[in-house]
Amino acid sequence: MPLDSRIKKLLESGFIIPIGKASVDEVRKIFRQLASAAPKVEVGKVEDIKIPGSETNINARVYFPKANGPYGVLVYFHGGGFVIGDVESYDPLCRAITNACNCVVVSVDYRLAPEYKFPSAVIDAFDATNWVYNNLEKFNGKMGVAVAGDSAGGNLAAVVALLSKGKINLKYQILIYPAVGFDNVSRSMIEYSDGFFLTREHIEWFGSQYLRSPADLLDFRFSPIIAQDLSGLPPALIITAEYDPLRDQGEAYGNKLLQAGVPVTSVRFNNVIHGFLSFFPLIEQGRDAIGLIGSILRRVFYEKI
């Protein structure tokens, strides 16, 4: 289907983040300015906390809905190639998700590369989820825990689900245009490698910042799609975008989960590019995706199935 006219206009306007062309600090600053400029809807309450991790104290921002609890709790991992992004950048999106899901959202400020290489982000993501699971009373979170993330954060959510088997009873995982392994040959990676916001060059640069060596590509904590046993994982919603180089790997991961007996809902949003949820103030596809996440998690947390 043709690219959404509003997104096409945005891309043609020269809208670009100079990934790999400017210093890491400058790229982070530009990304934060762009992402945090979106409207911030009102929620019940927002708190910044520190989570004690195994290697460091992890900053997190907690969003409470306006309705009274008890609540389900969604642990959210932001995108940004493991290099950029933070809780401030994702404040508008996490507020919108909080209201859509009517649940508590814990947005995790995991350590970033290149200062902290793989698997630092994985360790922080699991530690944060484990702490939330063991401290649900702090959130009136009697309705359970789910994980979610977009792009690099989708990778972390998928990996946390794997690491949680037998340790944390996750109710659901939401993987939004996730990176789930090394891909150089898929149709989407070839067709949309340039000109659609996220490029192959960006992906390679993010990988060079995050990974210690090429050997990390074969670690399931970076490439969950090569994990030997995907059975017993929580049900999944996988959201992909038509004009996204990561589209095919996300959908392939959904198929592998299905083959392992995991219930999967896989939804491809046409006309849009990688990162489209963050454009929710501009395009209805972003709002529709947030609404889909909300409807599923409200059912998971609050309805008897």
Residue frames relative to the residue before (quaternion, step in Angstrom):
aa qw qx qy qz dx dy dz
M 1.0000 0.0000 0.0000 0.0000 0.00 0.00 0.00
P 0.5841 -0.6014 0.3955 0.3752 3.61 -1.07 0.60
L 0.5895 -0.5770 0.4381 0.3573 3.53 -1.17 0.64
D 0.5726 -0.5958 0.4366 0.3556 3.57 -0.97 0.85
S 0.5289 -0.6831 0.4061 0.2980 3.58 -0.80 1.06
R 0.6468 0.5174 -0.3295 0.4532 3.59 1.05 -0.68
I 0.6486 0.4877 -0.3140 0.4928 3.56 1.05 -0.73
K 0.6238 0.5368 -0.3389 0.4558 3.58 0.99 -0.80
K 0.6539 0.5061 -0.3077 0.4707 3.57 0.97 -0.85
L 0.6334 0.5351 -0.3215 0.4572 3.56 1.04 -0.82
L 0.6770 0.4846 -0.2911 0.4712 3.58 0.92 -0.91
E 0.6861 0.4857 -0.2860 0.4599 3.60 0.98 -0.82
S 0.6019 0.5816 -0.3568 0.4149 3.59 1.21 -0.40
G 0.5567 -0.6088 0.3929 0.4063 3.57 1.29 -0.16
F 0.3189 0.7476 -0.5066 0.2876 3.55 1.29 0.31
I 0.2635 0.7643 -0.5399 0.2344 3.55 -0.42 1.18
I 0.2514 -0.7068 0.6383 0.1727 3.52 -1.21 0.64
P 0.3902 -0.7792 0.4354 0.2259 3.63 -0.52 1.12
I 0.0101 0.8327 -0.5504 0.0592 3.56 0.69 1.15
G 0.8236 0.1511 -0.1537 0.5246 3.56 -0.71 1.12
K 0.6803 0.4783 -0.2824 0.4781 3.59 1.29 -0.14
A 0.7486 0.2418 -0.1488 0.5992 3.57 1.28 -0.35
S 0.6797 -0.4644 0.3454 0.4506 3.57 -1.26 0.13
V 0.6444 -0.5238 0.3887 0.3992 3.56 -1.22 0.50
D 0.6542 0.5194 -0.3193 0.4475 3.60 0.92 -0.86
E 0.6588 0.5024 -0.3104 0.4661 3.58 0.97 -0.82
V 0.6426 0.5128 -0.3236 0.4684 3.59 0.96 -0.84
R 0.6422 0.5191 -0.3224 0.4627 3.59 0.96 -0.83
K 0.6545 0.5249 -0.3095 0.4476 3.55 0.94 -0.90
I 0.6699 0.4942 -0.2977 0.4674 3.59 0.89 -0.93
F 0.6506 0.5172 -0.3142 0.4587 3.57 0.92 -0.90
R 0.6602 0.5099 -0.3113 0.4552 3.58 0.92 -0.90
Q 0.6523 0.5202 -0.3157 0.4520 3.59 0.95 -0.86
L 0.6839 0.4840 -0.2880 0.4639 3.57 0.92 -0.90
A 0.7262 0.4665 -0.2580 0.4340 3.57 0.76 -1.07
S 0.7246 0.4523 -0.2590 0.4509 3.57 0.90 -0.89
A 0.5432 0.6372 -0.3942 0.3788 3.60 1.27 -0.10
A 0.4995 0.6560 -0.4303 0.3675 3.59 1.25 -0.24
P 0.6265 -0.5429 0.3895 0.4014 3.61 -1.15 0.48
K 0.2534 -0.7636 0.5803 0.1262 3.54 -1.06 0.84
V 0.2486 -0.7895 0.5451 0.1332 3.55 -0.32 1.26
E 0.5442 -0.6287 0.4518 0.3231 3.54 -1.17 0.61
V 0.0952 -0.7527 0.6492 0.0539 3.53 -1.11 0.84
G 0.7235 -0.4500 0.2887 0.4366 3.57 -1.27 0.02
K 0.7704 -0.1738 0.1854 0.5847 3.55 0.87 -1.01
V 0.1374 -0.7692 0.6192 0.0783 3.57 -1.18 0.65
E 0.0029 -0.7943 0.6070 -0.0272 3.57 -0.90 0.95
D 0.2554 -0.7198 0.6207 0.1770 3.57 -1.11 0.73
I 0.0317 -0.8112 0.5828 -0.0355 3.57 -0.79 1.06
K 0.2983 -0.6914 0.6130 0.2391 3.53 -1.38 0.10
I 0.2125 -0.7748 0.5890 0.0868 3.53 -0.85 1.05
P 0.3672 -0.7311 0.5227 0.2397 3.61 -0.74 0.97
G 0.0979 -0.8088 0.5795 0.0209 3.57 -0.59 1.18
S 0.6708 -0.5104 0.3577 0.4019 3.55 -1.28 0.11
E 0.7761 0.2925 -0.1639 0.5340 3.61 1.19 -0.50
T 0.8044 -0.0040 0.0402 0.5927 3.58 1.15 -0.53
N 0.4988 -0.5730 0.5251 0.3836 3.55 -1.30 0.12
I 0.2485 -0.8017 0.5372 0.0836 3.56 -0.76 1.13
N 0.3447 -0.7251 0.5575 0.2111 3.57 -0.77 1.02
A 0.0550 0.7803 -0.6212 0.0467 3.55 -1.11 0.72
R 0.2406 -0.7388 0.6095 0.1574 3.53 -1.24 0.51
V 0.1934 -0.8028 0.5611 0.0575 3.55 -0.79 1.10
Y 0.1389 -0.7836 0.6043 0.0386 3.55 -0.87 1.06
F 0.1485 -0.7764 0.6087 0.0680 3.56 -0.81 1.04
P 0.4437 -0.6845 0.4989 0.2929 3.61 -0.97 0.74
K 0.6352 -0.5430 0.3874 0.3893 3.56 -1.27 0.24
A 0.6342 0.5463 -0.3318 0.4350 3.59 1.07 -0.67
N 0.5495 -0.5986 0.4714 0.3428 3.55 -1.25 0.43
G 0.5042 -0.6555 0.4821 0.2892 3.55 -1.21 0.64
P 0.4830 0.0427 -0.8086 -0.3332 1.49 -2.45 -0.55
Y 0.3511 -0.7657 0.5209 0.1385 3.52 -1.22 0.68
G 0.3817 -0.5763 0.6392 0.3371 3.43 -1.49 0.06
V 0.2608 -0.7660 0.5705 0.1404 3.57 -1.19 0.55
L 0.1480 -0.7752 0.6117 0.0546 3.55 -0.87 1.05
V 0.2000 -0.7541 0.6161 0.1084 3.57 -0.74 1.09
Y 0.1072 -0.8384 0.5343 -0.0063 3.58 -0.53 1.24
F 0.1565 -0.7727 0.6123 0.0591 3.55 -1.01 0.98
H 0.3773 -0.7630 0.4847 0.2013 3.57 -0.62 1.16
G 0.4964 -0.6365 0.5071 0.3021 3.51 -1.35 0.34
G 0.3633 0.7388 -0.5298 0.2038 3.53 -1.35 -0.14
G 0.5901 -0.6399 0.3591 0.3367 3.57 1.12 0.63
F 0.5665 -0.6040 0.3580 0.4313 3.60 1.26 0.41
V 0.6690 0.5052 -0.2741 0.4713 3.59 1.31 0.04
I 0.7911 0.1633 -0.0702 0.5852 3.59 0.96 -0.86
G 0.5985 0.5568 -0.4277 0.3858 3.55 -1.31 0.18
D 0.1043 0.7665 -0.6277 0.0870 3.54 -1.21 0.63
V 0.7204 -0.4331 0.2871 0.4594 3.59 -1.25 0.02
E 0.6224 0.5425 -0.3527 0.4403 3.61 1.07 -0.62
S 0.6322 0.5320 -0.3270 0.4585 3.59 0.97 -0.84
Y 0.7706 0.3718 -0.1746 0.4872 3.55 0.97 -0.89
D 0.3415 0.7667 -0.4860 0.2438 3.58 1.24 0.20
P 0.6772 0.4807 -0.3310 0.4480 3.68 0.77 -0.82
L 0.6775 0.4912 -0.3006 0.4575 3.59 0.91 -0.89
C 0.6746 0.4937 -0.3095 0.4531 3.61 0.88 -0.86
R 0.5983 0.5364 -0.3615 0.4729 3.58 1.10 -0.58
A 0.6660 0.4991 -0.3038 0.4637 3.60 0.91 -0.91
I 0.6548 0.5021 -0.3133 0.4702 3.60 0.98 -0.80
T 0.6056 0.5630 -0.3510 0.4393 3.60 1.01 -0.77
N 0.7011 0.4567 -0.2703 0.4763 3.56 0.85 -0.95
A 0.6533 0.5219 -0.3235 0.4429 3.59 0.97 -0.79
C 0.7495 0.4026 -0.2044 0.4842 3.57 0.98 -0.89
N 0.2499 -0.7715 0.5298 0.2483 3.57 1.21 -0.52
C 0.5700 0.5625 -0.3928 0.4522 3.56 1.01 0.83
V 0.5752 -0.5318 0.4737 0.4025 3.54 -1.33 0.11
V 0.1211 -0.7693 0.6233 0.0710 3.57 -1.01 0.83
V 0.1344 -0.7667 0.6253 0.0553 3.56 -0.86 1.04
S 0.1480 -0.8035 0.5752 0.0390 3.58 -0.36 1.29
V 0.2344 -0.8343 0.4938 0.0712 3.56 -0.48 1.28
D 0.2437 -0.7687 0.5800 0.1154 3.57 -0.83 1.06
Y 0.0472 -0.8382 0.5433 -0.0086 3.56 0.49 1.23
R 0.6185 -0.5616 0.4002 0.3767 3.57 -1.23 0.47
L 0.3116 -0.7828 0.5253 0.1194 3.52 -1.05 0.93
A 0.4424 -0.6309 0.5694 0.2863 3.52 -1.34 0.48
P 0.5849 -0.0858 -0.7921 -0.1519 1.58 -2.37 0.81
E 0.4397 0.7013 -0.4681 0.3095 3.61 1.22 -0.07
Y 0.7824 0.1321 -0.0418 0.6072 3.54 1.08 -0.84
K 0.2420 -0.8111 0.5226 0.1021 3.54 -0.28 1.32
F 0.6950 -0.3962 0.3943 0.4522 3.54 -1.40 0.10
P 0.6521 -0.2118 -0.7253 -0.0621 1.64 -1.91 1.62
S 0.1547 0.8323 -0.5233 0.0975 3.64 1.08 0.59
A 0.6680 0.5005 -0.3107 0.4548 3.60 0.88 -0.93
V 0.6338 0.5306 -0.3259 0.4590 3.58 1.04 -0.80
I 0.6479 0.5211 -0.3163 0.4567 3.57 0.91 -0.91
D 0.6745 0.4837 -0.2991 0.4707 3.59 0.88 -0.90
A 0.6501 0.5258 -0.3250 0.4419 3.59 0.93 -0.86
F 0.6844 0.4581 -0.2958 0.4840 3.59 0.90 -0.86
D 0.6406 0.5292 -0.3337 0.4452 3.60 0.91 -0.88
A 0.6590 0.5065 -0.3160 0.4575 3.58 0.92 -0.88
T 0.6653 0.4988 -0.3055 0.4639 3.58 0.91 -0.89
N 0.6485 0.5210 -0.3089 0.4610 3.56 0.96 -0.88
W 0.6601 0.4995 -0.3094 0.4681 3.60 0.96 -0.84
V 0.6351 0.5149 -0.3348 0.4684 3.59 0.93 -0.84
Y 0.6599 0.5254 -0.3077 0.4404 3.59 0.89 -0.94
N 0.7420 0.4021 -0.2195 0.4894 3.57 1.02 -0.80
N 0.7342 0.3398 -0.2215 0.5444 3.59 1.28 0.04
L 0.1652 0.8414 -0.5012 0.1167 3.56 1.07 0.69
E 0.5745 0.6014 -0.3903 0.3949 3.58 1.13 -0.53
K 0.5891 0.5826 -0.3682 0.4219 3.60 1.15 -0.51
F 0.7524 0.3541 -0.1800 0.5254 3.59 1.21 -0.53
N 0.3795 -0.6956 0.4928 0.3594 3.59 1.30 -0.03
G 0.3232 0.8109 -0.4198 0.2484 3.51 1.17 0.81
K 0.1222 0.8545 -0.4956 0.0965 3.55 0.84 0.96
M 0.6569 0.5499 -0.3051 0.4159 3.58 1.22 -0.32
G 0.6839 -0.5300 0.2757 0.4187 3.59 1.24 0.29
V 0.4214 -0.7036 0.5373 0.1966 3.52 -1.43 0.18
A 0.0342 -0.7526 0.6571 0.0265 3.54 -1.17 0.76
V 0.2787 -0.7370 0.5841 0.1947 3.57 -1.27 0.30
A 0.0149 0.7821 -0.6226 0.0232 3.55 -1.20 0.60
G 0.1488 0.7758 -0.6092 0.0697 3.53 -1.29 0.36
D 0.2939 -0.7479 0.5667 0.1821 3.54 -1.25 0.39
S 0.8401 0.1135 -0.1217 0.5162 3.54 -1.10 0.84
A 0.8064 0.0181 0.0165 0.5908 3.63 -0.45 -1.10
G 0.6349 0.5247 -0.3242 0.4653 3.57 1.10 -0.68
G 0.5983 0.5380 -0.3515 0.4787 3.56 1.18 -0.53
N 0.5899 0.5456 -0.3470 0.4837 3.54 1.13 -0.69
L 0.6877 0.4867 -0.2884 0.4550 3.59 0.82 -0.98
A 0.6367 0.5211 -0.3357 0.4587 3.59 1.00 -0.78
A 0.6527 0.5080 -0.3131 0.4668 3.59 0.96 -0.85
V 0.6754 0.4872 -0.2944 0.4688 3.58 0.94 -0.88
V 0.6300 0.5212 -0.3390 0.4653 3.60 0.97 -0.78
A 0.6175 0.5365 -0.3478 0.4580 3.59 1.00 -0.75
L 0.6584 0.4976 -0.3037 0.4761 3.59 1.00 -0.81
L 0.6955 0.4772 -0.2768 0.4604 3.59 0.87 -0.95
S 0.6521 0.5545 -0.3065 0.4163 3.58 1.18 -0.55
K 0.4595 0.7032 -0.4544 0.2966 3.60 1.19 -0.34
G 0.8315 0.1601 -0.1530 0.5095 3.53 -0.78 1.08
K 0.7202 0.4148 -0.2350 0.5040 3.59 1.30 -0.09
I 0.7931 0.0977 -0.0070 0.6012 3.56 0.93 -0.96
N 0.3026 -0.7613 0.5464 0.1740 3.57 -0.78 0.98
L 0.0658 -0.8124 0.5793 -0.0079 3.55 0.09 1.31
K 0.3763 -0.7445 0.5093 0.2115 3.56 -0.96 0.86
Y 0.8131 -0.0196 0.0714 0.5774 3.59 1.07 -0.62
Q 0.1322 -0.7475 0.6403 0.1173 3.56 -1.34 0.38
I 0.1182 -0.7782 0.6156 0.0394 3.55 -0.98 0.94
L 0.0655 -0.8106 0.5810 -0.0328 3.54 -0.51 1.26
I 0.1182 -0.8207 0.5590 0.0007 3.54 -0.37 1.32
Y 0.7968 -0.2528 0.0646 0.5450 3.57 -0.48 1.32
P 0.0826 0.8630 -0.4940 0.0656 3.58 0.76 1.08
A 0.3427 -0.6346 0.6395 0.2663 3.50 -1.37 0.40
V 0.0062 -0.8444 0.5346 -0.0344 3.59 -0.57 1.09
G 0.8131 -0.0758 0.0263 0.5766 3.60 1.21 0.23
F 0.6544 -0.4973 0.3937 0.4116 3.53 -1.35 0.09
D 0.0577 0.7895 -0.6043 0.0902 3.57 -0.84 1.02
N 0.0056 0.8167 -0.5755 0.0408 3.54 -0.68 1.12
V 0.7672 0.4134 -0.1575 0.4645 3.56 1.25 -0.38
S 0.4883 0.6721 -0.4565 0.3185 3.62 1.15 -0.16
R 0.6585 -0.5257 0.3670 0.3942 3.54 -1.25 0.50
S 0.6880 0.4819 -0.3031 0.4500 3.59 0.86 -0.92
M 0.6365 0.5239 -0.3412 0.4515 3.60 1.02 -0.71
I 0.6778 0.4746 -0.2915 0.4800 3.58 1.04 -0.71
E 0.7305 0.4618 -0.2562 0.4330 3.59 0.78 -1.04
Y 0.7986 0.2722 -0.1208 0.5229 3.59 1.02 -0.78
S 0.2747 0.8123 -0.4738 0.2005 3.55 1.17 0.64
D 0.7978 0.1092 -0.0559 0.5903 3.59 1.22 -0.32
G 0.7908 0.3688 -0.2500 0.4197 3.53 -1.17 0.66
F 0.7212 0.4070 -0.2447 0.5043 3.60 1.24 0.01
F 0.7288 -0.4432 0.1998 0.4822 3.55 0.94 1.07
L 0.7759 0.1278 -0.0744 0.6132 3.61 0.51 -1.14
T 0.1027 -0.8204 0.5620 0.0226 3.57 -0.73 1.06
R 0.6590 -0.4775 0.3902 0.4308 3.54 -1.31 0.24
E 0.6253 0.5447 -0.3351 0.4471 3.58 1.03 -0.79
H 0.6322 0.5163 -0.3286 0.4752 3.60 1.01 -0.77
I 0.6592 0.5245 -0.3110 0.4401 3.56 0.88 -0.99
E 0.6621 0.4993 -0.3021 0.4702 3.58 0.96 -0.87
W 0.6477 0.5110 -0.3233 0.4636 3.59 1.01 -0.77
F 0.6327 0.5171 -0.3363 0.4682 3.59 0.93 -0.84
G 0.6625 0.5148 -0.3107 0.4466 3.58 0.91 -0.88
S 0.6550 0.5143 -0.3158 0.4547 3.57 1.00 -0.80
Q 0.6545 0.4991 -0.3093 0.4763 3.58 1.13 -0.58
Y 0.7453 0.4575 -0.2160 0.4342 3.56 0.94 -0.95
L 0.7564 0.4102 -0.2218 0.4587 3.58 0.79 -0.99
R 0.4840 -0.6688 0.4891 0.2813 3.54 -1.14 0.72
S 0.7719 -0.1035 0.1108 0.6174 3.57 1.07 -0.80
P 0.6789 -0.4810 0.3434 0.4357 3.61 -1.22 0.24
A 0.5518 0.6240 -0.3975 0.3848 3.60 1.14 -0.47
D 0.5916 0.5894 -0.3659 0.4108 3.61 1.13 -0.56
L 0.5321 0.6293 -0.4047 0.3963 3.59 1.21 -0.40
L 0.7209 0.4336 -0.2288 0.4899 3.56 1.17 -0.62
D 0.5170 0.5937 -0.4265 0.4453 3.57 1.26 0.32
F 0.4569 -0.7115 0.4494 0.2881 3.60 -0.67 1.04
R 0.5859 0.5763 -0.3808 0.4239 3.60 1.19 -0.33
F 0.6742 0.3558 -0.2979 0.5745 3.56 1.33 -0.03
S 0.7869 0.2214 -0.0911 0.5687 3.57 1.01 -0.84
P 0.1191 -0.8356 0.5309 0.0757 3.62 0.33 1.15
I 0.5632 0.6187 -0.3887 0.3859 3.59 1.17 -0.43
I 0.7028 0.4232 -0.2772 0.5002 3.61 1.19 -0.36
A 0.3589 0.7254 -0.5108 0.2901 3.61 1.21 0.20
Q 0.5159 -0.6910 0.4173 0.2867 3.57 -0.89 0.94
D 0.8126 0.1502 -0.0500 0.5609 3.59 0.98 -0.78
L 0.0744 -0.8114 0.5797 -0.0056 3.55 -0.45 1.26
S 0.4447 0.7012 -0.4577 0.3180 3.59 1.24 0.06
G 0.7952 0.3467 -0.2329 0.4395 3.55 -1.24 0.46
L 0.4760 0.6595 -0.4527 0.3655 3.58 1.23 0.22
P 0.5978 -0.5676 0.4052 0.3953 3.60 -1.16 0.41
P 0.6357 -0.5149 0.3986 0.4147 3.60 -1.18 0.47
A 0.2214 -0.8101 0.5392 0.0623 3.56 -1.10 0.76
L 0.1622 -0.6833 0.6966 0.1467 3.47 -1.37 0.57
I 0.0599 -0.7835 0.6184 0.0107 3.57 -0.79 1.06
I 0.1176 -0.7887 0.6032 0.0171 3.54 -0.71 1.18
T 0.0047 -0.7929 0.6092 -0.0114 3.57 -0.82 0.99
A 0.3406 -0.7202 0.5716 0.1963 3.56 -1.35 0.32
E 0.5783 -0.6362 0.3867 0.3336 3.56 -0.91 0.92
Y 0.7863 0.2968 -0.1426 0.5228 3.60 0.80 -1.03
D 0.4641 0.6669 -0.4324 0.3910 3.57 0.84 1.02
P 0.4472 -0.6946 0.4820 0.2919 3.62 -0.74 0.93
L 0.6722 0.4930 -0.3005 0.4634 3.62 1.15 -0.48
R 0.3923 0.7681 -0.4539 0.2237 3.61 1.27 -0.16
D 0.7364 0.4599 -0.2670 0.4182 3.56 0.64 -1.11
Q 0.6570 0.4988 -0.3431 0.4492 3.61 0.96 -0.67
G 0.6152 0.5355 -0.3526 0.4588 3.59 1.06 -0.64
E 0.6877 0.4689 -0.2810 0.4777 3.56 0.94 -0.89
A 0.6132 0.5343 -0.3476 0.4666 3.60 1.09 -0.63
Y 0.6336 0.5182 -0.3352 0.4666 3.58 1.03 -0.74
G 0.6149 0.5415 -0.3402 0.4614 3.56 1.04 -0.74
N 0.6564 0.5039 -0.3085 0.4691 3.59 0.97 -0.83
K 0.6497 0.5060 -0.3247 0.4652 3.59 0.99 -0.75
L 0.6210 0.5216 -0.3425 0.4742 3.58 1.04 -0.71
L 0.6404 0.5239 -0.3226 0.4597 3.59 0.95 -0.85
Q 0.6603 0.5104 -0.3054 0.4585 3.57 0.94 -0.87
A 0.6821 0.4617 -0.2773 0.4948 3.58 1.20 -0.55
G 0.6046 -0.6057 0.3426 0.3876 3.57 1.27 0.14
V 0.4930 0.6470 -0.4336 0.3877 3.58 1.26 0.28
P 0.4258 -0.6856 0.5144 0.2899 3.64 -0.82 0.86
V 0.0108 -0.8133 0.5791 -0.0552 3.58 -0.76 1.07
T 0.1087 -0.7171 0.6827 0.0888 3.51 -1.17 0.79
S 0.0410 -0.8095 0.5852 -0.0244 3.58 -0.52 1.19
V 0.0165 -0.8161 0.5747 -0.0577 3.56 -0.62 1.17
R 0.1537 -0.7649 0.6204 0.0800 3.55 -0.78 1.06
F 0.2222 -0.7526 0.6070 0.1259 3.56 -0.84 1.03
N 0.3039 -0.7753 0.5327 0.1509 3.54 -0.62 1.19
N 0.7837 0.3767 -0.2807 0.4064 3.55 -1.40 0.29
V 0.7347 0.4533 -0.2172 0.4557 3.63 1.20 -0.26
I 0.4412 -0.6980 0.5214 0.2149 3.52 -1.37 0.39
H 0.7026 -0.4055 0.3683 0.4542 3.52 -1.37 0.07
G 0.7908 0.3042 -0.2308 0.4783 3.56 -0.98 0.87
F 0.4023 0.7763 -0.4426 0.1990 3.59 1.25 -0.04
L 0.5488 0.6027 -0.4221 0.3968 3.63 1.10 -0.41
S 0.6633 0.5151 -0.3120 0.4442 3.56 1.02 -0.75
F 0.6388 0.4912 -0.3258 0.4945 3.58 1.30 -0.18
F 0.2687 0.8255 -0.4747 0.1450 3.59 1.25 0.27
P 0.6194 0.5267 -0.3942 0.4283 3.67 0.99 -0.44
L 0.7230 0.4610 -0.2340 0.4583 3.59 1.19 -0.57
I 0.8209 0.1892 -0.0568 0.5358 3.60 0.94 -0.83
E 0.5156 -0.6734 0.4361 0.3008 3.54 -0.99 0.83
Q 0.5524 0.6039 -0.4150 0.3975 3.60 1.14 -0.46
G 0.6325 0.5209 -0.3326 0.4668 3.59 1.04 -0.72
R 0.6656 0.4881 -0.2969 0.4802 3.55 0.97 -0.87
D 0.6365 0.5285 -0.3295 0.4550 3.58 1.03 -0.76
A 0.6498 0.5115 -0.3210 0.4616 3.59 0.99 -0.80
I 0.6397 0.5024 -0.3233 0.4836 3.58 0.99 -0.78
G 0.6397 0.5218 -0.3191 0.4654 3.58 1.02 -0.78
L 0.6285 0.5272 -0.3262 0.4698 3.59 1.05 -0.76
I 0.6407 0.5112 -0.3213 0.4743 3.58 0.93 -0.89
G 0.6639 0.5223 -0.3004 0.4429 3.54 0.93 -0.91
S 0.6810 0.4927 -0.3078 0.4458 3.58 0.84 -0.94
I 0.6608 0.4996 -0.3150 0.4632 3.59 0.99 -0.77
L 0.7145 0.4491 -0.2846 0.4548 3.60 0.79 -0.91
R 0.5888 0.5402 -0.3870 0.4601 3.61 1.05 -0.52
R 0.6545 0.4971 -0.3119 0.4767 3.55 1.01 -0.77
V 0.6601 0.5239 -0.3029 0.4451 3.58 0.92 -0.96
F 0.7495 0.4177 -0.2214 0.4635 3.56 0.86 -0.98
Y 0.8559 0.2736 -0.0659 0.4338 3.55 0.76 -1.03
E 0.7060 0.4036 -0.2824 0.5088 3.60 1.19 -0.15
K 0.4160 -0.6753 0.5459 0.2699 3.54 -1.10 0.69
I 0.1490 -0.8086 0.5676 0.0412 3.53 -0.61 1.20
